[in-house]
Amino acid sequence: MLSWAAILGSLVGLVLRPVGRGEPFAIDDLVYVLEGIVALVNGVVAALVLGRRRHVVGWIFGLVALGFTLALVTGQLALAGVGSPSVHAALAHAPYWVWVPGAYASALVLPWVLRASGRAPALPIAAGVLVATGTTLIRLLHQQPDAPPHPWAVSAATDRLLTGAGRVLLVVTVLLAGAALASLVRRALAGERADRTASAWVAAGLGLLTVAFLGLRLTPVDAVGFTDVLEAALFLFLGSQLMIPVAALTVVLRGRMGGLDVAVSRATVWAVLTALVVVAYSAVVWLWGRLMPSDDRFGGYLSVALLALAVQPVRRWVQREVDRLVYGQAPDPAAVLGTFAADAAVPRTPAESLRALASALAESLRLGHVAIVSDPPAEGLDARVGAPADDLLVLPLLVGERRRGELRIGPRPGTRLDERTRRLAEGLTGLVAITLEVAQVNAALDRARSRLVEVRHEERRLLRRELHDSLGPSLAGVGLGLTAVEQMGDDQRADRSALIGRLRTELVRRTEDMRTLARALLPPALDDGDLAGAVATLVERIGGHGLTIATDLRDVERLAPRTQVAVYLIVSEALLNVRRHAGATRCLVEVRGGAVPTLVRVSDDGAGLDPAARPGVGFASMRERAEELGGVLALAGDGPGTTIEVRIP
């Protein structure tokens, strides 16, 4: 209500003109116009902020709007001679002090509380409030020259004391404004990314405000050039009132503008570009008039020509800076990619890389929730930042035609996802998908390495068991038998021959066991690249006893050695499962080495899969061997029989 009252009052003050003229306390008409504009702009900003969020920044803008509205309206009423002498005197003095609380709060308090995150420091804010209050009281109790006698004016002696205190407060004001300006510059250069652009705009606006304030306070009213200083100061003040409100809107209402962001962006671009054109035109005309005073018209023509050449690149620059202010970093994909590149340069594990990418996305796009979900699910690879939001945007992560997972993003609490953020997030899905695929491959590689160590240990345990539990005792028994043969006499030739025969049979049997063990680890045919021969030997060993195994192997000689080994081990494990669990009578082994990807299929006519059964160690072993080469394994067994299919790129 306060904001809308200020807006209405400013419009009334701008439309109505004073009846009286010639009063000694009358203020230049330009001051009234600028007061009305400042009140109108700040009132609109206060209404927008307070209508969407109860933030101290909104109250500061409301105070500024109310103060300048009262200054405008009371000045007009005083010139019109409204009220009794005491009321008329109060109205005549009001324009000198009613604007002070809002203007000082805007210069000394607003720079500290206007931030995207973090707590505002209490000490400079308290100092700003005290200075604003003291300055307001001093101007309230001071008798202004050429104005009617102030009913609240103090004695001359007290007024001199207050004037001295006012000078001290002026110095303190300049120091506090300098500290606020330094803080803004520091945040603009090295602060959080969400604060930098807005801090730069507020710093520029506060700088203009400080220059205007010092120009007015340091130039005597009766000086020769005071009118020029006044006009320049008023325009600087107006420029500050353009930059500071826009920056405040973008920081306080980030994501809460309800569609106003486009309007704010366009209006700001128009206002800034108009101001730059006016300033540039005036500067060129003034400079030409000083250099070539004989022909002012040519200076105007030159200004128009220069502006025509410069307006388009300047407009692009202004648009880029305004977009950075209004939308944050989102409209600049190069900056977002730079953030990702900086994070990618740090060595991390696959899971840490995904978490860093999710954090970079949340920071760069100012999101409240980011989740990178792997598909198929992989333990430890999913990365999540922030709490899930109701308004989630789910984007598929595709590499070629392969689905690697999902990117889920949500806005910060109380905000929404704007269209620019949505478009940029969609454009970044390719990068996120590739990063996720790299993390998945690295994680699979880590698992393969761990599995390789486990397999080596298993093979060593197998060798140790065979050597210790089978071959070792057998050789020890042969050794004892040879000792017994050595101790037999000539009269025991028959027994000795029989014992030697048994020992020979035992040695032959153990020799065959060692060959079987060696073939189980890796068939010799694979050393020569003969996958077909190795599979034929495998089929001969496992087949029979009611199980007929057929093979259809094509172009297998074209496969790389490591692929041949993987195919052999997968087929071996699949056939062992058929023999042990399927109860099948027929089985078909198919390998297509010339296909892209390589196809391996083992199918049988057995009982099929039990829906309640869980995949065992054999299935996990086949899947791991396929994934080691970047392949995938599929298992089907809903009807009669079971089919295992592996595709290796």
Secondary structure, 3 states (H helix, E strand, C coil): CHHHHHHHHHHHHHHCCCCCCCCCCCCCHHHHHHHHHHHHHHHHHHHHHHHHCCCHHHHHHHHHHHHHHHHHHHHHHHHCCCCCHHHHHHHHHHHHCCCHHHHHHHHHCHHHHCCCCCCCCHHHHHHHHHHHHHHHHHHHHCCCCCCCCCCCCCCHHHHHHHHHHHHHHHHHHHHHHHHHHHHHHHHHHHCCHHHHHHHHHHHHHHHHHHHHHHHHHHCCCCCCCHHHHHHHHHHHHHHHHHHHHHHHHHHHCCCCCCCHHHHHHHHHHHHHHHHHHHHHHHHHHHHHHHHCCCCHHHHHHHHHHHHHHHHHHHHHHHHHHHHHHHHCCCCCHHHHHHHHHHHHCCCCCHHHHHHHHHHHHHHHCCCCEEEEEECCCCCCCCEEECCCCCCCEEEEEEECCEEEEEEEEECCCCCCCCHHHHHHHHHCHHHHHHHHHHHHHHHHHHHHHHHHHHHHHHHHHHHHHHHHHHHHHHHHHHHHHHHHHHHCCHHHHHHHHHHHHHHHHHHHHHHHHHHHHHHHHCCHHHHHCCHHHHHHHHHHHHCECCEEEEEEEECHHHCCHHHHHHHHHHHHHHHHHHHHHHCCCEEEEEEECCCCCEEEEEEECCCCCCCCCCCCHHHHHHHHHHHHCCCEEEEECCCCCCEEEEEEC
